[in-house]
Amino acid sequence: MGETRKIALTVNGKRYEEEVEVRVTLADFIRHQLGLTGTHLGCEHGVCGACTILFDDRSARSCLMLAVQADGHDILTVEGIAPSPDKLHPLQQAFHEHHGLQCGFCTPGILTTLIEFLRDNPEPTEQEVRIAISGNLCRCTGYQNIVTATLDAAKRLRAQPAQSP
């Protein structure tokens, strides 16, 4: 085992204090040390978007970060998107209803990308959605159902009562 550091971070609302090798990527830490395997590794060069997470509420490629860089930060992975174990987030529900996934490999990164996008742009156009997901590669869907699901999710989110801080 190489050099290690103790880090403390919050992942999906749960606080963790872990010893981690300084060379371990955040993606590998999330998957192997925390057991949250929804964050996928595709290219491991930050190109495909499969490893996208929200890092302090902003999308980030977890394959390009070291776990030690996450010390003191807040992470949201695909496992933390749903409000409860028995209820999907409106974006997840729209993906389900509009068949916005096929093999599902890219889906976690797309969903986390779109969580941030819809928070910042609650009334997107089709073109804006396409631009937002342009950093996430999907080899199966052709993107149309993803775009349709995202536009539907935006409507659902706008219809929800405002959340208090």
N, C-alpha and C positions, 0 to 999 in steps of 0.2 A: 504494500500500500504506500502511495506517495504522500506528499505533504497534505495535511488536512486543516480545515478551519471549522469552527462552530458557527452556524448561521441560524438566525431566527427569522421566520417569514410567515405570512398568512396566505394560505391557499384555499380558495373556495370558502372563505370565512372561518377556517380552522387554523389555529396557531401551531406552528411546528418549530422545534429546536432540534437541529440535526448536525451531526458531524459529517463533513463532505470533503472529498478530495478536491483540491483547488483546480484541477484540470477537468473536472466533470462539467459537461454542459447542463444548462438549466433543463433542457428537454430530457436528458438522461436521468437527471435527479428526479424530476416529476414522475417519469415512467417507472424507474427502477427502485428508487429509494422510497418514494411516497406511494407507489403502486397505482398511480392514476394513468392508465394506459390509453386514455382517449386522445391525448396529445400525440400525434403521429410524427414519425420521422420519415421524410421522403428523400430529398436531395442532400440534406445536411449542409447546404450552402446558402440557405435563406431565400432560395428562388421559388420553391413550390408552394410555400405557405401552409403546408400540412401541420407544422409545429406551432402555428400562431396561437398565442395566449393573450390575455389582457394583463399588462404589467402596470400597476397603478392606474388602471382604467384606460390604458392606451395599448393598442395592438403592438405586439413584438414577436419576433421570430425567436423562439426559445432554443433553437439549435445554434444560434449565433451568440448566445450569452452563456456565461459561466454561472453555475449555481451560486457561487460566492457573491456575484453581483446582485443577487436577489435579496441579500441580507437586509432586513428591515423593511422590505417592500410587500405589497399586496398583489397576489396573483389570482386570476380567474381562469380556470380551464373549462373545457366543454362539460366536465362533470358538475360544475358549479352553476351552470346556466339555468337549469330548471328551478322554479321556486320551491318545489318539494318533491319527494320521491314518487308521488302519485299524480303530479301535475306538470305538464310540459310548459316551457316558456312559449309565448305566442309565436316566436320565430321557429322554434322546433315543431310546434303544431302545424304551422303553415308548410314547413318542409315535408312533414309527413303527409298532409292532405294533397299537396301539389306534386308529390314524388320528386322533391328537390334533391334526391340523392339516388345513386345506383349502387356502386360498390361500397360507398361510404368512407373511403380512405381520406378524401379531402375535406369531408363534411365538418369535422371538428374545427379545423382552421378557418373554414368559410364562416361557420356560425360565430366564432369569436370575433372575426373581422366585422361581421355584420352587426353584432351587438353594439360595438363602438359606433359604427357607421349610422345605425338607426337612432342611437342616442343623440348623435350630433346633427343628424339630418332626418327629422321625423316625417318629412313629406318628399321623399326622393322621386325623381323621374326614373324611367327605365334606363336611360343613358347613365345617370349618376350611379345606379346600382351596378351596372356593368363596369364602370370605372372603379368603383369601390372593391369589386372582387377580382379585378384584373391582376392582382398579385397572388391569386390563389389558383393553382393549376388543377383542372379536373379533366381526366382522360375519358370519362364515361358519358356525361350528361349533355354536353353541348350548351350548357348554362341556361337555356331558356326556362326550364322549370325552377331553377334556382332564382332567377330574376322574378318570375311570377310569384313564387313563394315569398320572396323578400317584400315585394310590393303589397301583397296581402298582409304580411306580418306588420308592415308599417301602418296599415289601416287599423288592424287589431290593437296595436299599441296606442295609437291616437285615441281610440275609443275607450281605453281603460281610464278609470279615475286617476287623477294625479296622485303620485306617491309622496307621502310626507318624508322629509329627511331624517 
